[in-house]
Amino acid sequence: MRRNNFFHLMRSHKLFPLLRFLLVFNLFSVFLHLYASLNLPLEPLEILTAKLVATCLSMLGLSVDVNRNVVSLNSPTFAAIIGRDCLGIKLTIAFLALCWASPVSLKKKIMSFSFIPLIYAGNLLRIILVFSAVAKYGVEVFPIVHDLFFSLFSIVLLIVLWLGWFSLISDKRKGVVN
């Protein structure tokens, strides 16, 4: 009987929803660890991403070459490898962790998977913007634009998409998320 009282007390505590959110969110770190340690063969996705980036950069008027997963600018001379960290998979895992940790129905959590193409598109945009910055300001800006911009853009994209998902699933008539 004492054990049931403990769990009832835990569940009725005002911080229980926060504890539950943090627990589920952190459980997704298992998926992140698996992704990082399994070294899955992602070269086809890297090559596809490189081709999409090169196509978009060409449409912006830049002279670009692509060889497998390497995108090269011709002026200034610059090349970068589109590797597994450029695919947005970690961002996707973080987004799904936020959605699945949120206190909503399973049906609404499943709707979070529909945002994966938006995450990929946002990730393509940030790669394109980094190449565009290098083309406009020179190779010297790459380290700061890549490291700083990638991080900030990822955080903003993650928050905007999570809020967008919340907006999509909320009941506008009641102002409630179920």
N, C-alpha and C positions, 0 to 999 in steps of 0.2 A: 504494500500500500504506500509505503514511504517513497518508493521509486516513482510511482505515478504522480504523487504530489510534486516531486522535483520537476518532472517534465511539464506538468501543468503550470507550475510556477514560472518555468523558463519560457514557455510559449505565451504566457500572459504578460510577461515583462515588456515594457514599452520599447526596449532596445532589441527585442527578438527579431523584428523584420530586418533591421540593419545587420544583425549577426547572421541571419539566414542569407541575406544578399552577399555578404562578404565570403561566407562559406562556399556558396555555389560559384561565385565569381572566381575564387581561388581554386576550385576544383578544375576549372578550365585550364589552369596552368599545367595540368597533366597532359592535355592535348598539345600545349605549346612545347612541353618537354619532349613528347613523342615526335612531334614535327622536327624539332631541332636535332634529336639524336638518331632518328631512323635513316636520315639521309636519303629520302625518297628520290627516285629519278624524276626530276622536274624539268629536264632539259627541253622537252617539247613545249612546255608552257613558257619557258624562258625565251625560246626561239620565236614563238607566237608574239610574245610581248615586245620583243625587239623589232619584229616586223611591223607591228602596229605603231610603235613609237616612231620608227623611221618613216612610215607612211604619213603620219600626222605632221612630222617635222618637214617632210617634202611639201605637203599641202600648205605649210606656213612659208614656203619659199626658201627653205634651207637646203643646201647641197649635202646629202646624206648617203652613206653606204651602210649596208647591213650584211654581216657575214655570220650566220648562225645566231648566236646571242650577243654579238658585238655590234654596237651602233657607233658609226664614225661620222663626225662632222668634217667637212672638207675645208671650211674656213670659219674659224681657226681650226687648225689640225688638232683633233681631239677624238678620242675613242673611249668608250666605257662598256664594260661587261654588264649585261642584264642578268644578274644572278638570282639565286633563290630568295635573297632578302629584298629584291626589287619586285616581288610578285604580289605583295599585299596579304600574304597568308597569315602572318602574325597579326596584322590589323583586323583581318576577318575573324580570327580566333578571339581577339579582344572584344570586338563588336558582339559576337555571339555570346560571349561570357556576360557582357552587360545586359543583353536582352534576356538571356535565360536565367539570370540571377534576379531579374525584376519580378515583382509579385503580381504576375498576370496569368491568365489561363494558358494551357498547353497549346491551344489553337493559335493564340496570339504570339506565343514564343516561336511556333513553327513559321509564322509569317516573317520572322526575322531573316530567314534564308533567302527571301526575295530581294534582300538588300545586297547580297553578295555581288551581283553584277555592278551595282553602284560603287561598291568598295573598289572593285577592279578598275572601273572607269576613273574613279578619283585617283587611284594609284598611277594609272597611265598618265593622267593630267600632271601629277607632280613630277614624273620622269620627264615629260615633255617640257615643263617649265624649267627644270634644271638645265636641260640641253639648250633651251632658248636663252637662258641667262648666260651660259658659256658662249653661245654664238654672238650675243650682243656685247658682253662685257669682257670676254677673254677667259682663257683657261685658268687664270689666277683665282677667279671667283668660285671655281668648282668645289674646293673643300668646304668653304663656309656655306655656300648655297646648298650643297648636298647634305652636309651634316645638320646644319641648323634648319634649313627649309624642310627637309624630309621629316624631321622630328616634329616641328611645329605644325606642318600641314597634316601630318598623320593624326595628331591630337585633335586638331580642329575638325578634320573629316570624321573622326570617330565620334566626337560629341555631337556634331551636326546630324549625322546619320542616326545616332541613338535617339536624339530628340525628335527627328523626323519619324522614326519608327513609333515612338510614344505618341506622336500626333496622329499617326495613321490608325493606331489601335484604340485610341481613347474615344469614349462615347461623348461626342460633342454636345449632345442634348443635356446630358447630366453633368458633364465636366468630370467624369470618373473614368479611371482605368480599371477594367476588370480582368 
